[in-house]
């Protein structure tokens, strides 16, 4: 298997988490879509040119982070089970995955876009509305975590693969320390071996972005 991804992309981090949780051997293909040469080369493999993308051993392509993780869970018997066998639990996992992608990760991206602009070009009202929506969703997640170790029960699932990459940006951009269950969840996620691998690669990539130099780990 090959994974085309970027270590600073939350959706790529989501899939990397799933791969590490499933203990899958894969070939990492870091792809920089801002580089026109890499973008052109990748577009020949996958014309929509969206990351992440899983290329299977038979050459078939699996796009979209949620679908990749579901594919892994169906075809890789080892590691963590990311979609519960129980149908009701599985629906809850899928629901939270959709909520997190649409109402947390995508909203964080909108906020990051605004913050990347010069102050005079920012839409402060839009930023306030995005922050309000984020706090509402994260408060509902905090409530959900009151009675469970991970987001849906005691096992690490697809929903957690979606949520964990959003935590650090969310805590950096907003004051969330009053969400005690989410704070506890954030701390235990940091200690998860699979996330430590993802976070370490992201930190190296972020340092490279700032310095323009590839670091030697």
ABEGO torsion letter per residue (X at the ends): XBBBBBAABAAAAAAAAAAAAAGBBBBBBBBBAABAAAAAAAAAABAAGBOBBBBBAAGBBBBEAAAAAAAAAAABABEBBABBABAAAAAAAAAAAAAAAAAAAAAAAAAAAAAABBAAABBAAAAAAAAAAAAAAAAAAAAAAAABABABEABBBAAAAAAAAAAAAAAAABBAAABAAAAAAAAAAAABAAAAAAAAAAAAAAAAAAAGBBBBX
